Amino acid sequence: MTNSMADDVREECAAHFEVEYCECIDQSDGCGAKLELTVVSPHFEKVPPLSRHRKINTLLKDNGMMDRIHALTIHAWTPSQWETKRGQIE
């Protein structure tokens, strides 16, 4: 069975950034062209948000995934930022 684009993106980010949490949701009714990605990693400590997004985009581009993605929403947080976000939701 072939993984979905969302699964492939999640697995690639999880392997590269040593994540504490990683989720990729397909918002395109299954075609994989519109994704929402959340990555929580200590690798993002002291890294500005734009640089975090660039790191993720570069990773996906280098692995040939960006050619198949039409839209990608990225949430790239440190573990402490993630705990704050989760606390606001609960």
N, C-alpha and C positions, 0 to 999 in steps of 0.2 A: 504494500500500500504506500502511495506517495504522500509525503507531508504536504500540508497546505503552505502557501506563502507565509502566512502568519506564523506557523510552526517553525519554518526555516529561519525566519528573522529572529524569533525568540531564541532558538537554539544557538544561532551564531552569536548574538549579543551575550547570552548567558555564558558561553564558552570564553569569549574574549574579555569581558569586563569583570569576571568573578563576582557575579551579581548576588545580592541578598534577596532580590525579588525581580522578576522579569515577566511581563505579560504583553502579548501582542494580540490585539483584537482586530479581526477582519470586519470592517464596516461597509464592505462593498457587496454584500449578498453572495459571497463565495468566490468571486473572481480574484480576490487578493490584491486588487489594485489600489484599495484605500484602507490604510492600516493606522491603528492607534497603538503606539509602543510606549510602555512604561519600563524604565530601567533604573534600578536602585543599586548603586555600587560605591564602595569606598574609593574607587578610582576617580570619582568625580569631586573628591575633597579638594578645595582650593583651585578648582577649574571653573572658569566662568561659564554660564549657561550656553552661550553661543559656541564656545569651544567644545562643550559636551556634545552638542548636536552635530557639530562638524566631525567629531570622532566617530559617532554612530553612522553618519552619512558616508564617511570615507570607508568604514568597515564594510558596509553593505554594497557600496560601489565596487570596491576591490574584489568582492565575492560575486559580482555580476547580478546582484539582486535589484539594484535601483532601476535597471532597464525595464523591470516588470512591475514596478510600483508607480502608480499615478499620483498618489497623495500619501504622505506620511506625517502623522502628528506624533511628536516626540515629547515625552516627559522624562527627563534625565535628572534624577535626584540623588543626593547623598543619603546615607542611612538616617541621619538626624533630620533632614528635610522630610524624608518619607514618614518618620514617626510623627512629625508635626502635622503633615497632611492627613494621616490616618486619624489623628486625634481630633481634627476638625470635622471629619466625616462622621465619626462615632458619636 
